[in-house]
Amino acid sequence: MRIVMAAVVLMLLGGCATGTMMGAGQGGQAADGRSYEAARADNVISAAVDRALVHDRALRALAIHVQTYDGIVTLSGQVDDAAMARRAEQLVRQVNGVRGVDNQLQIGR
């Protein structure tokens, strides 16, 4: 019984070491060089921005692409007019964690 328990403990510890070496523990980096925490924070911001855009009646049907890096949100895609581009930017600026907006939305279809 002790041998089986020791083997199980070693397998579990080995799994922790492997996960840590692969970046699953504290530290580590995403493919683009950011820490996993920074990449996760940007993903949370992008999701909140997507929700804000979808919940706005004027913007929900539009295909606006959202990308966040270090708290800076880049908007791309097309909108019908300049007012919609401004509205999208205003909504994004209200999202918690957003440090800036790079509005690359194209006007017209």
N, CA, C and O atoms as CSV, one atom per row, in Angstrom:
chain,resi,resn,atom,element,x,y,z
A,1,MET,N,N,0.819,-1.194,0.000
A,1,MET,CA,C,0.000,0.000,0.000
A,1,MET,C,C,0.864,1.260,0.000
A,1,MET,O,O,0.571,2.218,-0.714
A,2,ARG,N,N,1.937,1.255,0.808
A,2,ARG,CA,C,2.818,2.428,0.882
A,2,ARG,C,C,3.482,2.690,-0.461
A,2,ARG,O,O,3.678,3.844,-0.843
A,3,ILE,N,N,3.825,1.643,-1.171
A,3,ILE,CA,C,4.483,1.809,-2.471
A,3,ILE,C,C,3.511,2.456,-3.448
A,3,ILE,O,O,3.890,3.338,-4.218
A,4,VAL,N,N,2.263,2.016,-3.415
A,4,VAL,CA,C,1.254,2.590,-4.308
A,4,VAL,C,C,1.039,4.064,-3.972
A,4,VAL,O,O,0.980,4.898,-4.875
A,5,MET,N,N,0.922,4.391,-2.701
A,5,MET,CA,C,0.731,5.784,-2.288
A,5,MET,C,C,1.926,6.638,-2.691
A,5,MET,O,O,1.755,7.761,-3.168
A,6,ALA,N,N,3.133,6.114,-2.504
A,6,ALA,CA,C,4.332,6.855,-2.876
A,6,ALA,C,C,4.353,7.101,-4.376
A,6,ALA,O,O,4.738,8.182,-4.822
A,7,ALA,N,N,3.945,6.117,-5.151
A,7,ALA,CA,C,3.917,6.269,-6.607
A,7,ALA,C,C,2.904,7.330,-7.016
A,7,ALA,O,O,3.169,8.131,-7.912
A,8,VAL,N,N,1.756,7.339,-6.370
A,8,VAL,CA,C,0.720,8.331,-6.679
A,8,VAL,C,C,1.221,9.736,-6.344
A,8,VAL,O,O,1.031,10.669,-7.123
A,9,VAL,N,N,1.861,9.881,-5.180
A,9,VAL,CA,C,2.389,11.186,-4.777
A,9,VAL,C,C,3.443,11.656,-5.774
A,9,VAL,O,O,3.442,12.823,-6.163
A,10,LEU,N,N,4.335,10.775,-6.189
A,10,LEU,CA,C,5.361,11.145,-7.160
A,10,LEU,C,C,4.755,11.561,-8.494
A,10,LEU,O,O,5.220,12.515,-9.118
A,11,MET,N,N,3.714,10.846,-8.935
A,11,MET,CA,C,3.060,11.207,-10.194
A,11,MET,C,C,2.414,12.587,-10.083
A,11,MET,O,O,2.507,13.395,-11.006
A,12,LEU,N,N,1.761,12.853,-8.956
A,12,LEU,CA,C,1.123,14.153,-8.761
A,12,LEU,C,C,2.153,15.270,-8.723
A,12,LEU,O,O,1.959,16.315,-9.344
A,13,LEU,N,N,3.237,15.061,-8.004
A,13,LEU,CA,C,4.282,16.077,-7.937
A,13,LEU,C,C,4.945,16.272,-9.295
A,13,LEU,O,O,5.275,17.393,-9.680
A,14,GLY,N,N,5.133,15.191,-10.004
A,14,GLY,CA,C,5.705,15.282,-11.346
A,14,GLY,C,C,4.813,16.093,-12.265
A,14,GLY,O,O,5.308,16.865,-13.087
A,15,GLY,N,N,3.508,15.930,-12.137
A,15,GLY,CA,C,2.560,16.708,-12.933
A,15,GLY,C,C,2.639,18.186,-12.594
A,15,GLY,O,O,2.536,19.031,-13.483
A,16,CYS,N,N,2.820,18.508,-11.319
A,16,CYS,CA,C,2.954,19.914,-10.920
A,16,CYS,C,C,4.219,20.521,-11.503
A,16,CYS,O,O,4.207,21.650,-11.993
A,17,ALA,N,N,5.305,19.771,-11.448
A,17,ALA,CA,C,6.570,20.276,-11.990
A,17,ALA,C,C,6.461,20.486,-13.491
A,17,ALA,O,O,6.938,21.491,-14.017
A,18,THR,N,N,5.839,19.547,-14.177
A,18,THR,CA,C,5.680,19.676,-15.623
A,18,THR,C,C,4.818,20.887,-15.949
A,18,THR,O,O,5.146,21.660,-16.848
A,19,GLY,N,N,3.734,21.051,-15.232
A,19,GLY,CA,C,2.853,22.200,-15.473
A,19,GLY,C,C,3.565,23.515,-15.209
A,19,GLY,O,O,3.372,24.484,-15.944
A,20,THR,N,N,4.386,23.557,-14.167
A,20,THR,CA,C,5.110,24.783,-13.854
A,20,THR,C,C,6.156,25.073,-14.914
A,20,THR,O,O,6.314,26.223,-15.325
A,21,MET,N,N,6.876,24.051,-15.367
A,21,MET,CA,C,7.894,24.256,-16.393
A,21,MET,C,C,7.273,24.729,-17.706
A,21,MET,O,O,7.905,25.457,-18.471
A,22,MET,N,N,6.042,24.315,-17.960
A,22,MET,CA,C,5.373,24.704,-19.194
A,22,MET,C,C,4.674,26.055,-19.040
A,22,MET,O,O,4.028,26.525,-19.977
A,23,GLY,N,N,4.795,26.682,-17.871
A,23,GLY,CA,C,4.230,28.006,-17.686
A,23,GLY,C,C,2.872,28.012,-17.011
A,23,GLY,O,O,2.257,29.070,-16.877
A,24,ALA,N,N,2.393,26.857,-16.587
A,24,ALA,CA,C,1.069,26.798,-15.978
A,24,ALA,C,C,1.074,27.308,-14.547
A,24,ALA,O,O,0.019,27.640,-14.008
A,25,GLY,N,N,2.235,27.376,-13.927
A,25,GLY,CA,C,2.322,27.893,-12.568
A,25,GLY,C,C,2.447,29.396,-12.595
A,25,GLY,O,O,2.066,30.040,-13.572
A,26,GLN,N,N,2.975,29.956,-11.536
A,26,GLN,CA,C,3.184,31.402,-11.520
A,26,GLN,C,C,4.257,31.763,-12.525
A,26,GLN,O,O,5.163,30.974,-12.793
A,27,GLY,N,N,4.153,32.941,-13.070
A,27,GLY,CA,C,5.123,33.372,-14.076
A,27,GLY,C,C,4.747,32.815,-15.433
A,27,GLY,O,O,3.575,32.531,-15.683
A,28,GLY,N,N,5.704,32.657,-16.297
A,28,GLY,CA,C,5.439,32.151,-17.634
A,28,GLY,C,C,5.007,33.278,-18.546
A,28,GLY,O,O,4.675,34.375,-18.096
A,29,GLN,N,N,5.017,32.989,-19.840
A,29,GLN,CA,C,4.664,34.010,-20.809
A,29,GLN,C,C,3.747,33.446,-21.874
A,29,GLN,O,O,3.812,32.265,-22.215
A,30,ALA,N,N,2.895,34.310,-22.392
A,30,ALA,CA,C,2.056,33.967,-23.532
A,30,ALA,C,C,2.933,34.010,-24.780
A,30,ALA,O,O,4.075,34.466,-24.720
A,31,ALA,N,N,2.412,33.545,-25.894
A,31,ALA,CA,C,3.182,33.473,-27.136
A,31,ALA,C,C,3.692,34.844,-27.581
A,31,ALA,O,O,4.728,34.925,-28.241
A,32,ASP,N,N,2.992,35.913,-27.236
A,32,ASP,CA,C,3.407,37.246,-27.676
A,32,ASP,C,C,4.334,37.940,-26.673
A,32,ASP,O,O,4.634,39.124,-26.823
A,33,GLY,N,N,4.784,37.210,-25.659
A,33,GLY,CA,C,5.747,37.752,-24.717
A,33,GLY,C,C,5.158,38.334,-23.448
A,33,GLY,O,O,5.891,38.598,-22.495
A,34,ARG,N,N,3.838,38.540,-23.416
A,34,ARG,CA,C,3.210,39.061,-22.201
A,34,ARG,C,C,3.124,37.953,-21.161
A,34,ARG,O,O,3.145,36.770,-21.499
A,35,SER,N,N,3.027,38.339,-19.909
A,35,SER,CA,C,2.772,37.346,-18.870
A,35,SER,C,C,1.362,36.791,-19.079
A,35,SER,O,O,0.515,37.429,-19.705
A,36,TYR,N,N,1.131,35.605,-18.551
A,36,TYR,CA,C,-0.209,35.033,-18.657
A,36,TYR,C,C,-1.241,35.922,-17.989
A,36,TYR,O,O,-2.374,36.027,-18.457
A,37,GLU,N,N,-0.848,36.565,-16.886
A,37,GLU,CA,C,-1.776,37.458,-16.182
A,37,GLU,C,C,-2.159,38.648,-17.058
A,37,GLU,O,O,-3.327,39.034,-17.105
A,38,ALA,N,N,-1.179,39.233,-17.753
A,38,ALA,CA,C,-1.461,40.375,-18.628
A,38,ALA,C,C,-2.336,39.953,-19.800
A,38,ALA,O,O,-3.266,40.669,-20.169
A,39,ALA,N,N,-2.045,38.794,-20.388
A,39,ALA,CA,C,-2.851,38.294,-21.506
A,39,ALA,C,C,-4.280,38.020,-21.046
A,39,ALA,O,O,-5.232,38.327,-21.763
A,40,ARG,N,N,-4.432,37.449,-19.861
A,40,ARG,CA,C,-5.771,37.173,-19.332
A,40,ARG,C,C,-6.522,38.483,-19.078
A,40,ARG,O,O,-7.707,38.587,-19.395
A,41,ALA,N,N,-5.843,39.481,-18.509
A,41,ALA,CA,C,-6.481,40.773,-18.243
A,41,ALA,C,C,-6.964,41.398,-19.552
A,41,ALA,O,O,-8.062,41.953,-19.604
A,42,ASP,N,N,-6.156,41.314,-20.607
A,42,ASP,CA,C,-6.571,41.848,-21.907
A,42,ASP,C,C,-7.763,41.077,-22.468
A,42,ASP,O,O,-8.651,41.673,-23.077
A,43,ASN,N,N,-7.791,39.760,-22.271
A,43,ASN,CA,C,-8.932,38.968,-22.731
A,43,ASN,C,C,-10.213,39.356,-21.995
A,43,ASN,O,O,-11.289,39.398,-22.592
A,44,VAL,N,N,-10.095,39.637,-20.709
A,44,VAL,CA,C,-11.258,40.074,-19.920
A,44,VAL,C,C,-11.765,41.418,-20.446
A,44,VAL,O,O,-12.974,41.624,-20.560
A,45,ILE,N,N,-10.852,42.325,-20.765
A,45,ILE,CA,C,-11.241,43.630,-21.309
A,45,ILE,C,C,-11.932,43.443,-22.659
A,45,ILE,O,O,-12.984,44.036,-22.901
A,46,SER,N,N,-11.353,42.626,-23.536
A,46,SER,CA,C,-11.959,42.393,-24.852
A,46,SER,C,C,-13.370,41.834,-24.724
A,46,SER,O,O,-14.274,42.249,-25.449
A,47,ALA,N,N,-13.559,40.900,-23.807
A,47,ALA,CA,C,-14.896,40.319,-23.607
A,47,ALA,C,C,-15.876,41.378,-23.116
A,47,ALA,O,O,-17.022,41.410,-23.564
A,48,ALA,N,N,-15.447,42.241,-22.205
A,48,ALA,CA,C,-16.322,43.306,-21.699
A,48,ALA,C,C,-16.662,44.305,-22.808
A,48,ALA,O,O,-17.791,44.790,-22.886
A,49,VAL,N,N,-15.691,44.609,-23.656
A,49,VAL,CA,C,-15.942,45.515,-24.788
A,49,VAL,C,C,-16.935,44.879,-25.750
A,49,VAL,O,O,-17.864,45.543,-26.210
A,50,ASP,N,N,-16.748,43.601,-26.057
A,50,ASP,CA,C,-17.697,42.901,-26.938
A,50,ASP,C,C,-19.116,42.975,-26.385
A,50,ASP,O,O,-20.066,43.240,-27.123
A,51,ARG,N,N,-19.254,42.738,-25.079
A,51,ARG,CA,C,-20.582,42.800,-24.453
A,51,ARG,C,C,-21.175,44.200,-24.588
A,51,ARG,O,O,-22.353,44.349,-24.914
A,52,ALA,N,N,-20.363,45.220,-24.339
A,52,ALA,CA,C,-20.850,46.608,-24.423
A,52,ALA,C,C,-21.328,46.921,-25.839
A,52,ALA,O,O,-22.372,47.549,-26.015
A,53,LEU,N,N,-20.576,46.489,-26.844
A,53,LEU,CA,C,-20.955,46.755,-28.232
A,53,LEU,C,C,-22.214,45.993,-28.627
A,53,LEU,O,O,-23.073,46.529,-29.328
A,54,VAL,N,N,-22.325,44.753,-28.182
A,54,VAL,CA,C,-23.499,43.934,-28.523
A,54,VAL,C,C,-24.756,44.466,-27.855
A,54,VAL,O,O,-25.843,44.380,-28.426
A,55,HIS,N,N,-24.624,45.011,-26.659
A,55,HIS,CA,C,-25.801,45.509,-25.944
A,55,HIS,C,C,-26.265,46.883,-26.436
A,55,HIS,O,O,-27.352,47.329,-26.070
A,56,ASP,N,N,-25.474,47.544,-27.243
A,56,ASP,CA,C,-25.878,48.832,-27.794
A,56,ASP,C,C,-26.720,48.575,-29.045
A,56,ASP,O,O,-26.247,47.942,-29.989
A,57,ARG,N,N,-27.955,49.058,-29.058
A,57,ARG,CA,C,-28.883,48.784,-30.167
A,57,ARG,C,C,-28.347,49.230,-31.527
A,57,ARG,O,O,-28.564,48.547,-32.527
A,58,ALA,N,N,-27.660,50.349,-31.576
A,58,ALA,CA,C,-27.179,50.871,-32.848
A,58,ALA,C,C,-25.985,50.079,-33.383
A,58,ALA,O,O,-25.739,50.066,-34.589
A,59,LEU,N,N,-25.251,49.424,-32.495
A,59,LEU,CA,C,-24.014,48.763,-32.912
A,59,LEU,C,C,-24.080,47.240,-32.934
A,59,LEU,O,O,-23.195,46.605,-33.507
A,60,ARG,N,N,-25.092,46.641,-32.335
A,60,ARG,CA,C,-25.097,45.197,-32.131
A,60,ARG,C,C,-25.038,44.388,-33.415
A,60,ARG,O,O,-24.485,43.289,-33.408
A,61,ALA,N,N,-25.581,44.884,-34.509
A,61,ALA,CA,C,-25.609,44.106,-35.746
A,61,ALA,C,C,-24.348,44.298,-36.582
A,61,ALA,O,O,-24.197,43.671,-37.631
A,62,LEU,N,N,-23.454,45.149,-36.131
A,62,LEU,CA,C,-22.257,45.445,-36.915
A,62,LEU,C,C,-21.124,44.481,-36.569
A,62,LEU,O,O,-21.034,43.978,-35.449
A,63,ALA,N,N,-20.277,44.241,-37.537
A,63,ALA,CA,C,-19.123,43.363,-37.334
A,63,ALA,C,C,-17.923,44.224,-36.941
A,63,ALA,O,O,-17.164,44.683,-37.795
A,64,ILE,N,N,-17.770,44.432,-35.647
A,64,ILE,CA,C,-16.648,45.206,-35.133
A,64,ILE,C,C,-15.696,44.231,-34.454
A,64,ILE,O,O,-16.079,43.515,-33.528
A,65,HIS,N,N,-14.460,44.209,-34.919
A,65,HIS,CA,C,-13.454,43.323,-34.347
A,65,HIS,C,C,-12.744,44.066,-33.211
A,65,HIS,O,O,-12.373,45.231,-33.351
A,66,VAL,N,N,-12.565,43.373,-32.093
A,66,VAL,CA,C,-11.954,43.957,-30.899
A,66,VAL,C,C,-10.679,43.193,-30.574
A,66,VAL,O,O,-10.677,41.963,-30.508
A,67,GLN,N,N,-9.600,43.931,-30.374
A,67,GLN,CA,C,-8.338,43.329,-29.951
A,67,GLN,C,C,-7.745,44.213,-28.862
A,67,GLN,O,O,-7.729,45.437,-28.991
A,68,THR,N,N,-7.261,43.599,-27.795
A,68,THR,CA,C,-6.705,44.359,-26.681
A,68,THR,C,C,-5.286,43.914,-26.401
A,68,THR,O,O,-4.996,42.720,-26.336
A,69,TYR,N,N,-4.404,44.884,-26.236
A,69,TYR,CA,C,-3.022,44.605,-25.871
A,69,TYR,C,C,-2.589,45.655,-24.851
A,69,TYR,O,O,-2.577,46.853,-25.136
A,70,ASP,N,N,-2.238,45.185,-23.668
A,70,ASP,CA,C,-1.794,46.070,-22.588
A,70,ASP,C,C,-2.829,47.150,-22.263
A,70,ASP,O,O,-2.473,48.291,-21.965
A,71,GLY,N,N,-4.106,46.785,-22.322
A,71,GLY,CA,C,-5.181,47.709,-21.975
A,71,GLY,C,C,-5.586,48.653,-23.084
A,71,GLY,O,O,-6.530,49.426,-22.920
A,72,ILE,N,N,-4.890,48.608,-24.216
A,72,ILE,CA,C,-5.233,49.446,-25.364
A,72,ILE,C,C,-6.111,48.614,-26.296
A,72,ILE,O,O,-5.696,47.556,-26.771
A,73,VAL,N,N,-7.317,49.093,-26.552
A,73,VAL,CA,C,-8.282,48.365,-27.379
A,73,VAL,C,C,-8.233,48.904,-28.804
A,73,VAL,O,O,-8.342,50.109,-29.035
A,74,THR,N,N,-8.066,47.990,-29.752
A,74,THR,CA,C,-8.101,48.349,-31.166
A,74,THR,C,C,-9.419,47.876,-31.746
A,74,THR,O,O,-9.773,46.702,-31.638
A,75,LEU,N,N,-10.146,48.805,-32.366
A,75,LEU,CA,C,-11.404,48.497,-33.034
A,75,LEU,C,C,-11.152,48.497,-34.538
A,75,LEU,O,O,-10.542,49.425,-35.069
A,76,SER,N,N,-11.618,47.461,-35.218
A,76,SER,CA,C,-11.507,47.421,-36.671
A,76,SER,C,C,-12.802,46.848,-37.240
A,76,SER,O,O,-13.604,46.252,-36.521
A,77,GLY,N,N,-12.988,47.039,-38.527
A,77,GLY,CA,C,-14.216,46.622,-39.190
A,77,GLY,C,C,-14.844,47.825,-39.865
A,77,GLY,O,O,-14.202,48.861,-40.037
A,78,GLN,N,N,-16.104,47.682,-40.245
A,78,GLN,CA,C,-16.797,48.775,-40.917
A,78,GLN,C,C,-18.071,49.141,-40.179
A,78,GLN,O,O,-18.777,48.291,-39.636
A,79,VAL,N,N,-18.338,50.441,-40.181
A,79,VAL,CA,C,-19.583,50.968,-39.628
A,79,VAL,C,C,-20.216,51.867,-40.679
A,79,VAL,O,O,-19.547,52.289,-41.623
A,80,ASP,N,N,-21.496,52.159,-40.519
A,80,ASP,CA,C,-22.230,52.925,-41.522
A,80,ASP,C,C,-21.794,54.379,-41.638
A,80,ASP,O,O,-21.748,54.934,-42.736
A,81,ASP,N,N,-21.469,55.004,-40.485
A,81,ASP,CA,C,-21.135,56.423,-40.534
A,81,ASP,C,C,-20.209,56.801,-39.380
A,81,ASP,O,O,-19.938,55.996,-38.490
A,82,ALA,N,N,-19.737,58.033,-39.415
A,82,ALA,CA,C,-18.798,58.518,-38.397
A,82,ALA,C,C,-19.422,58.529,-37.006
A,82,ALA,O,O,-18.724,58.322,-36.013
A,83,ALA,N,N,-20.717,58.768,-36.928
A,83,ALA,CA,C,-21.393,58.775,-35.626
A,83,ALA,C,C,-21.311,57.401,-34.964
A,83,ALA,O,O,-21.123,57.306,-33.751
A,84,MET,N,N,-21.448,56.350,-35.746
A,84,MET,CA,C,-21.346,54.990,-35.188
A,84,MET,C,C,-19.917,54.700,-34.726
A,84,MET,O,O,-19.716,54.051,-33.699
A,85,ALA,N,N,-18.939,55.174,-35.470
A,85,ALA,CA,C,-17.538,54.978,-35.075
A,85,ALA,C,C,-17.267,55.691,-33.750
A,85,ALA,O,O,-16.603,55.145,-32.869
A,86,ARG,N,N,-17.783,56.910,-33.616
A,86,ARG,CA,C,-17.614,57.656,-32.368
A,86,ARG,C,C,-18.344,56.970,-31.223
A,86,ARG,O,O,-17.816,56.880,-30.115
A,87,ARG,N,N,-19.560,56.482,-31.484
A,87,ARG,CA,C,-20.342,55.794,-30.447
A,87,ARG,C,C,-19.598,54.555,-29.950
A,87,ARG,O,O,-19.542,54.301,-28.746
A,88,ALA,N,N,-19.035,53.795,-30.870
A,88,ALA,CA,C,-18.290,52.595,-30.479
A,88,ALA,C,C,-17.105,52.975,-29.586
A,88,ALA,O,O,-16.855,52.328,-28.569
A,89,GLU,N,N,-16.388,54.015,-29.968
A,89,GLU,CA,C,-15.242,54.445,-29.178
A,89,GLU,C,C,-15.664,54.922,-27.795
A,89,GLU,O,O,-14.990,54.624,-26.808
A,90,GLN,N,N,-16.768,55.656,-27.709
A,90,GLN,CA,C,-17.268,56.127,-26.415
A,90,GLN,C,C,-17.599,54.949,-25.502
A,90,GLN,O,O,-17.265,54.960,-24.317
A,91,LEU,N,N,-18.256,53.935,-26.060
A,91,LEU,CA,C,-18.609,52.761,-25.259
A,91,LEU,C,C,-17.366,52.057,-24.738
A,91,LEU,O,O,-17.312,51.650,-23.577
A,92,VAL,N,N,-16.370,51.917,-25.604
A,92,VAL,CA,C,-15.141,51.226,-25.219
A,92,VAL,C,C,-14.446,51.979,-24.092
A,92,VAL,O,O,-13.960,51.358,-23.146
A,93,ARG,N,N,-14.391,53.284,-24.175
A,93,ARG,CA,C,-13.701,54.078,-23.152
A,93,ARG,C,C,-14.351,53.935,-21.770
A,93,ARG,O,O,-13.704,54.197,-20.756
A,94,GLN,N,N,-15.608,53.526,-21.720
A,94,GLN,CA,C,-16.316,53.359,-20.447
A,94,GLN,C,C,-16.053,52.001,-19.796
A,94,GLN,O,O,-16.422,51.789,-18.641
A,95,VAL,N,N,-15.429,51.094,-20.517
A,95,VAL,CA,C,-15.193,49.741,-19.989
A,95,VAL,C,C,-14.023,49.782,-19.003
A,95,VAL,O,O,-12.979,50.376,-19.275
A,96,ASN,N,N,-14.222,49.147,-17.872
A,96,ASN,CA,C,-13.212,49.089,-16.830
A,96,ASN,C,C,-11.929,48.433,-17.357
A,96,ASN,O,O,-11.978,47.368,-17.973
A,97,GLY,N,N,-10.794,49.072,-17.110
A,97,GLY,CA,C,-9.509,48.514,-17.499
A,97,GLY,C,C,-8.960,49.041,-18.812
A,97,GLY,O,O,-7.781,48.855,-19.114
A,98,VAL,N,N,-9.811,49.701,-19.599
A,98,VAL,CA,C,-9.357,50.234,-20.885
A,98,VAL,C,C,-8.460,51.447,-20.635
A,98,VAL,O,O,-8.859,52.399,-19.964
A,99,ARG,N,N,-7.242,51.398,-21.184
A,99,ARG,CA,C,-6.284,52.497,-21.027
A,99,ARG,C,C,-6.284,53.424,-22.230
A,99,ARG,O,O,-5.810,54.557,-22.142
A,100,GLY,N,N,-6.811,52.953,-23.356
A,100,GLY,CA,C,-6.851,53.765,-24.565
A,100,GLY,C,C,-7.577,53.023,-25.673
A,100,GLY,O,O,-7.819,51.819,-25.581
A,101,VAL,N,N,-7.922,53.766,-26.730
A,101,VAL,CA,C,-8.638,53.182,-27.858
A,101,VAL,C,C,-7.944,53.583,-29.151
A,101,VAL,O,O,-7.657,54.758,-29.383
A,102,ASP,N,N,-7.681,52.589,-29.985
A,102,ASP,CA,C,-7.161,52.807,-31.333
A,102,ASP,C,C,-8.320,52.503,-32.281
A,102,ASP,O,O,-8.571,51.347,-32.623
A,103,ASN,N,N,-9.017,53.553,-32.698
A,103,ASN,CA,C,-10.222,53.388,-33.512
A,103,ASN,C,C,-9.831,53.330,-34.991
A,103,ASN,O,O,-9.565,54.354,-35.621
A,104,GLN,N,N,-9.804,52.120,-35.520
A,104,GLN,CA,C,-9.475,51.906,-36.927
A,104,GLN,C,C,-10.712,51.531,-37.730
A,104,GLN,O,O,-10.596,50.934,-38.801
A,105,LEU,N,N,-11.884,51.871,-37.230
A,105,LEU,CA,C,-13.125,51.548,-37.923
A,105,LEU,C,C,-13.199,52.304,-39.246
A,105,LEU,O,O,-12.883,53.491,-39.315
A,106,GLN,N,N,-13.615,51.609,-40.278
A,106,GLN,CA,C,-13.785,52.200,-41.606
A,106,GLN,C,C,-15.239,52.644,-41.758
A,106,GLN,O,O,-16.155,51.962,-41.300
A,107,ILE,N,N,-15.439,53.779,-42.398
A,107,ILE,CA,C,-16.796,54.337,-42.599
A,107,ILE,C,C,-17.316,53.882,-43.955
A,107,ILE,O,O,-16.596,53.899,-44.954
A,108,GLY,N,N,-18.592,53.471,-43.966
A,108,GLY,CA,C,-19.246,53.051,-45.207
A,108,GLY,C,C,-19.183,51.554,-45.423
A,108,GLY,O,O,-18.383,50.841,-44.819
A,109,ARG,N,N,-20.051,51.109,-46.302
A,109,ARG,CA,C,-20.101,49.654,-46.571
A,109,ARG,C,C,-19.691,49.342,-47.954
A,109,ARG,O,O,-19.675,48.174,-48.345
